[in-house]
């Protein structure tokens, strides 16, 4: 009978607080993750919005191609019009 | 009496177990709710990251293509500059336009970094450079209306050299039509003829 009472006391004084302590720790950790995940989701959404301009790189690429082609044409014309440098002018051409 | 004494600790134990179970239920349900929120938040994260991956997928190839084009442009301009001005003058021109840039040298000409850049302070034409080399004592320079030292005046530069030539283009009227546009965007495209400079295929007909 005495042992039974001792068991009840241990159950109420030791086991129940330990269980509550551990479960509260798990709940606190889980509640702490929720806002962090929310912030990560917001950052990911903003990062995605920042990349909305990425397709403009295709336009940039096309314009760079056209510009370099124009420079090449212009350079070709200059190559015909302007004389090459000679060795006396310090050139290596 | 004995039965009551036996039942009392059993009731206390049952109550303790019920308390433990209630605590388990409360905290586990709360934890489940929190985990559901985390799961929903991670779904949003995955959606955002998926969009980032999808949008950034072609960026690498596009940037590589742009860099290749720009590299080709740099190669073209460097090669043309060195071909037309010579390596030394090219370095001098670069130093004149971008002070300190000559120390880096030209990308396709590693030896250019070791060249001491000549002092060329203005963008010049070949004629201007030729006149500048003649010096202030040269007859063409002595005939200069500004006293024969315009070409040594680094602030005058190529604009001052224009005064050596009898030209109405830069005096009056102030604006005349510019030189014909050249290049692929020119209004008139001239094709290079292969027969120019080649021997005549047949002699011109003689007069009777």
Interface residues (C-beta under 8 A of the other chain):
Chain A: X1 X4 X5 X7 X8 X11 X12 X15 X16 X19 X20 X23 X24 X26 X27 X30 X31 X33 X34 X37 X38 X40 X41 X43 X44 X45 X47 X48 X51 X52 X54 X55 X57 X58 X60 X61 X64 X65 X67 X68 X69 X70 X71 X72 X73 X74 X75 X77 X78 X79 X81 X82 X83 X84 X85 X86 X89 X90 X91 X92 X93
Chain B: X5 X6 X9 X10 X12 X13 X16 X17 X19 X20 X23 X24 X26 X27 X28 X30 X31 X34 X35 X37 X38 X41 X42 X44 X45 X47 X48 X49 X51 X52 X55 X56 X58 X59 X62 X63 X65 X66 X69 X70 X72 X73 X76 X77 X80 X82 X83 X84 X85 X86 X87 X88 X89 X90 X109 X118 X126 X129 X182 X183 X184 X185
